[in-house]
Amino acid sequence: MLSRRAASLKPSPTLAISAKEKALKAQGIDIAGFGAGEPDFNTPDHIKEAAIKAINDNFTRYTPAAGIDLLKDAIIDKFNRDNALSYKREEIIVSCGGKHSLYNLFQVLFDEGDEVIVPAPFWVSYPPMIELAGGTPVILETREEDDYQITADLLKEHLTPRTKAIVLNYPSNPVGSVFYRENLEAIGKLAVERGFFLISDEIYEKLVYDYEHMSIASMDPAFKERTIICHGVSKTYAMTGWRIGYTAGPAPIIKAMGNIQSQSTSNPTSIAQMAAVAALNGDQSIIGTMVAEFRKRKDFLVKGLRDIPGVTCYDPRGAFYVFPNFNCIIGKKYKDRTVDNSTTWTEILLDDFHTAVVPGVEFGKEGYLRLSFATSMDVLQKGLERITRAAAALK
């Protein structure tokens, strides 16, 4: 009855964990939740006020499918101000969230037989969205002990005549890793030499710790010609529910994305677009406030996880996740259950210790867990204590 496409597709595991967590909380169970990939801060007042003004001004009708010029201009100013990148309106499209931006981009770029390199650990939605577009994800394994870097030699091992693009996510979800400048340069040079696209997901750009973000598109004009930047307001301004993402890249690609969007969702919500204008053009102090708080939480969580015997944990340079390595507990038992993989481990943590995390296998890395620290210190302390107790209970 269903198409092969629909039948083969799994729901997002991060959203599934969040749904199960909410269902348990509704039953009155005290859950320490580390699953959600969204800031726990409120959207700043000046952004909400811009949305209210849009409603009162009756800015509540259809807009151009690819977004209003006022927002495109704010995005252009952002790239010029923050990244020393120059774009024109025809090189910008506004979509219904960062995920929607990536989905539309994959639809216009990939055909059957195209290979797309996806470094692992990866955000859970990259491979399914590539497959929905007809492409083939080619997983490139990166390692914790190498700071999750991609070198030229490593990338060359995965390039074929069918390589159409590589997806770069930095700072990354789930690891919080970034790329060294020399490795970004090497990746860019290979893209120019071999003729593949650079899909640069930079949505966590502003949430960084002792690191200054550099977009690969800003490093060389030749890189920019092959780069499509996917971005959004959700993480930087605590606007996950507003659903505004944006993409910058070569005009023919952006135009094709607009055609796709015009036949699917049409325009992003008019009110949310005006809120995004206020976010990009207005007071930016929310960013420093969030980064300072996230840094405290990060340091607390990394230290606590490293104190668990046998566990290692990469110290993230950006985003709001940690990705601890729990391979030391694989094969151990809790009661009558053997911890044979990260999925079983997450089930034990949720069912018996009321702590919600996401299994690393969903991000392409077995034996790891993803924990979001976009939550209160109270939850972090409680959850860390439970995870520590659970690890100690294994035999």
Secondary structure, 3 states (H helix, E strand, C coil): CCCHHHHCCCCCHHHHHHHHHHHHHHCCCCCEECCCCCCCCCCCHHHHHHHHHHHHCCCCCCCCCCCCHHHHHHHHHHHHHHHCCCCCHHHEEEECCHHHHHHHHHHHHCCCCCEEEEEECCCCCHHHHHHHCCCEEEEEECCHHHCCCCCHHHHHCCCCCCEEEEEEECCCCCCCCCCCHHHHHHHHHHHHHHCCEEEEECCCCCCECCCCCCCHHHCCHHHHHCEEEEEECCCCCCCHHHCCEEEECCHHHHHHHHHHHHCCCCCCCHHHHHHHHHHHHCCCHHHHHHHHHHHHHHHHHHHHHHCCCCCECCCCCECCEECCECHHHCCCEECCEECCCHHHHHHHHHHHHCEECEEHHHHCCCCEEEEECCCCHHHHHHHHHHHHHHHHHCC
